[in-house]
Amino acid sequence: MREEKLQAVHKNKFKVTTKSNHKRTVAENHLARRFGAEAPNKAWATDISYVWTKEGWLYLCVIMDLFSRKIVGWSMGTTLANELVLNALKMARKQRGLPKGLILHSDRGIQYTSKDFQNILAKHGVICSMSRKGNCWDNAVLESFFGSLKVEVIYQNYYEARLQARRDIFEYIEAFYNRERLHSAIGYMTPEECELMRKCA
């Protein structure tokens, strides 16, 4: 690396985005770290992360299908309001529906325990699953996704405006991650290939 004048990209300091200090009802951890599924739309995971720009924070919520690791829903916003997760769920529902019996795993944040979010899950018979308090390993698959996004794109750029970050995140998810990036967890296929073949390693 020294000969080629290459430098490693390092992770930035951790920023807490989960507000779990509330008295709302939380769900059991039905997923129990089973980060795979036998078919699409059996188990999804969702989480929120953030990107710094000169205009301020840009927050990102994604929903991943654990069969193929495909991002099936995502949303970006300037605040951590409930709409962030509701819009990601709306996109996932539009693309995939909300099959009865689907497990949707998240942390215990106020966005996921909100009445609006929980009512949608209950209406469609979706099983709500939540990580244990303060345990990032219970949703490690999305921690890994956000780590890849930030190392491969975000940390290599300085964003003057949120619009620039939005553009890069959109291109990473829709053009690269879902359609070009190979994943060891699914037999070194792309999520798109995995779903077309309906068979992931």
C-alpha positions as CSV (number, residue, x, y, z in Angstrom):
1,M,0.0,0.0,0.0
2,R,2.9,2.4,0.8
3,E,4.4,1.7,-2.6
4,E,1.2,2.5,-4.4
5,K,0.5,5.5,-2.1
6,L,-2.7,3.9,-0.9
7,Q,-4.4,4.7,2.5
8,A,-7.0,2.7,4.4
9,V,-10.4,4.3,5.0
10,H,-11.2,4.4,8.7
11,K,-14.6,4.4,10.3
12,N,-15.8,7.5,12.1
13,K,-16.9,7.8,15.7
14,F,-20.2,6.1,16.5
15,K,-23.3,8.3,16.8
16,V,-26.3,7.1,18.7
17,T,-29.6,7.3,16.7
18,T,-31.7,4.9,18.7
19,K,-33.9,6.4,21.4
20,S,-34.9,3.3,23.3
21,N,-35.4,5.0,26.7
22,H,-39.2,5.0,26.5
23,K,-42.1,3.2,28.1
24,R,-43.6,1.8,24.9
25,T,-44.2,-1.9,24.5
26,V,-41.3,-3.7,22.7
27,A,-41.4,-7.0,20.9
28,E,-39.6,-10.2,21.5
29,N,-36.5,-11.0,19.5
30,H,-38.2,-13.5,17.1
31,L,-35.3,-13.3,14.6
32,A,-32.8,-14.5,17.2
33,R,-29.8,-13.7,14.9
34,R,-31.0,-16.0,12.1
35,F,-29.8,-13.7,9.4
36,G,-31.0,-15.9,6.5
37,A,-34.4,-17.1,5.1
38,E,-35.5,-19.9,2.9
39,A,-37.3,-17.6,0.4
40,P,-37.9,-13.9,-0.2
41,N,-40.4,-12.0,2.0
42,K,-40.0,-14.3,5.0
43,A,-37.7,-12.2,7.1
44,W,-36.7,-8.5,6.8
45,A,-34.4,-6.4,8.9
46,T,-34.5,-2.6,9.2
47,D,-32.3,0.1,10.8
48,I,-31.4,3.8,10.7
49,S,-28.0,5.4,10.1
50,Y,-26.7,8.9,9.4
51,V,-24.4,10.9,7.1
52,W,-22.8,14.2,7.9
53,T,-23.0,17.1,5.4
54,K,-22.2,20.7,5.7
55,E,-25.9,21.4,5.8
56,G,-26.4,19.0,8.7
57,W,-27.2,15.4,9.3
58,L,-28.9,13.2,6.7
59,Y,-30.6,10.2,8.1
60,L,-31.1,6.9,6.2
61,C,-33.5,4.1,7.0
62,V,-33.2,0.8,5.0
63,I,-35.1,-2.5,5.0
64,M,-33.3,-5.6,3.9
65,D,-34.7,-9.0,2.8
66,L,-32.6,-11.5,4.6
67,F,-33.0,-14.1,1.9
68,S,-31.0,-12.2,-0.7
69,R,-29.6,-9.3,1.3
70,K,-31.5,-7.0,-1.1
71,I,-32.5,-3.5,0.1
72,V,-36.2,-3.6,-0.6
73,G,-37.1,-0.3,1.0
74,W,-35.2,2.9,2.0
75,S,-35.9,6.5,3.0
76,M,-33.8,9.6,3.7
77,G,-34.7,12.6,5.8
78,T,-33.3,15.5,7.7
79,T,-34.8,14.4,11.1
80,L,-35.4,11.1,12.9
81,A,-39.2,11.6,12.7
82,N,-41.4,8.5,12.3
83,E,-41.9,9.3,8.6
84,L,-38.3,8.1,8.0
85,V,-39.2,4.5,8.8
86,L,-42.8,4.8,7.5
87,N,-41.6,5.9,4.1
88,A,-39.0,3.0,3.9
89,L,-41.8,0.6,4.9
90,K,-44.1,2.2,2.3
91,M,-41.5,1.6,-0.4
92,A,-40.9,-2.0,0.6
93,R,-44.7,-2.6,0.7
94,K,-45.1,-1.1,-2.8
95,Q,-42.3,-3.4,-4.2
96,R,-43.0,-6.6,-2.3
97,G,-46.3,-6.3,-0.4
98,L,-46.5,-7.2,3.3
99,P,-47.1,-10.9,3.4
100,K,-48.8,-12.3,6.6
101,G,-46.2,-14.1,8.8
102,L,-43.3,-12.0,7.6
103,I,-40.8,-11.2,10.4
104,L,-39.6,-7.6,10.4
105,H,-36.7,-7.1,12.8
106,S,-35.5,-3.7,14.2
107,D,-34.1,-2.1,17.3
108,R,-36.3,-0.7,20.1
109,G,-36.2,2.9,18.8
110,I,-39.2,5.2,19.1
111,Q,-39.7,5.2,15.4
112,Y,-40.3,1.4,15.4
113,T,-42.4,1.3,18.6
114,S,-44.6,4.2,17.3
115,K,-48.3,3.5,17.0
116,D,-48.3,4.3,13.3
117,F,-45.6,1.8,12.5
118,Q,-47.0,-0.9,14.8
119,N,-50.5,-0.5,13.4
120,I,-49.3,-1.2,9.8
121,L,-47.5,-4.4,10.9
122,A,-50.6,-5.6,12.9
123,K,-53.0,-4.8,10.1
124,H,-51.0,-7.1,7.7
125,G,-50.1,-9.8,10.1
126,V,-46.4,-9.0,10.1
127,I,-44.5,-10.4,13.1
128,C,-42.6,-7.6,14.9
129,S,-39.1,-8.6,16.2
130,M,-36.8,-6.3,18.2
131,S,-33.2,-6.5,19.3
132,R,-32.3,-6.7,23.0
133,K,-31.6,-3.3,24.5
134,G,-28.1,-2.0,23.6
135,N,-27.2,-5.2,21.6
136,C,-26.0,-4.2,18.1
137,W,-25.1,-7.9,17.3
138,D,-28.9,-8.7,17.2
139,N,-29.0,-6.7,14.0
140,A,-25.4,-7.2,12.8
141,V,-26.5,-7.7,9.2
142,L,-27.5,-4.1,8.8
143,E,-24.6,-2.9,10.9
144,S,-22.5,-4.6,8.2
145,F,-24.5,-2.9,5.4
146,F,-24.0,0.5,6.8
147,G,-20.3,-0.2,7.4
148,S,-19.9,-1.1,3.7
149,L,-21.9,2.0,2.5
150,K,-19.8,4.4,4.6
151,V,-16.4,2.9,3.9
152,E,-17.0,2.4,0.2
153,V,-18.7,5.7,-0.5
154,I,-19.5,8.1,2.4
155,Y,-16.0,8.4,4.0
156,Q,-14.4,9.0,0.6
157,N,-16.5,12.2,0.1
158,Y,-17.1,15.5,1.8
159,Y,-20.6,16.7,1.2
160,E,-21.4,20.3,1.0
161,A,-25.1,19.6,0.6
162,R,-27.5,16.8,1.6
163,L,-28.6,16.5,-2.1
164,Q,-25.1,15.3,-3.0
165,A,-25.2,12.6,-0.2
166,R,-28.7,11.6,-1.3
167,R,-27.5,11.1,-4.9
168,D,-24.5,8.9,-3.8
169,I,-26.7,6.8,-1.4
170,F,-29.3,6.3,-4.1
171,E,-26.7,5.2,-6.6
172,Y,-25.0,2.9,-4.1
173,I,-28.2,1.1,-3.1
174,E,-30.0,0.8,-6.4
175,A,-27.2,0.7,-9.0
176,F,-24.3,-0.9,-7.1
177,Y,-25.3,-2.8,-3.9
178,N,-28.5,-4.5,-5.2
179,R,-27.2,-5.2,-8.7
180,E,-23.4,-5.3,-8.8
181,R,-21.9,-6.0,-5.4
182,L,-21.1,-9.6,-4.7
183,H,-22.0,-11.0,-1.3
184,S,-20.2,-13.9,0.4
185,A,-23.3,-14.7,2.5
186,I,-25.3,-15.6,-0.7
187,G,-22.6,-17.5,-2.6
188,Y,-20.8,-14.5,-4.2
189,M,-23.9,-13.4,-6.1
190,T,-25.6,-10.1,-6.2
191,P,-28.9,-9.7,-4.4
192,E,-30.6,-9.3,-7.8
193,E,-29.1,-12.5,-9.1
194,C,-30.0,-14.4,-5.9
195,E,-33.6,-13.5,-6.2
196,L,-33.8,-14.2,-9.9
197,M,-32.4,-17.7,-9.2
198,R,-34.5,-18.0,-6.1
199,K,-31.5,-19.8,-4.5
200,C,-28.9,-18.3,-2.3
201,A,-26.0,-20.2,-0.8
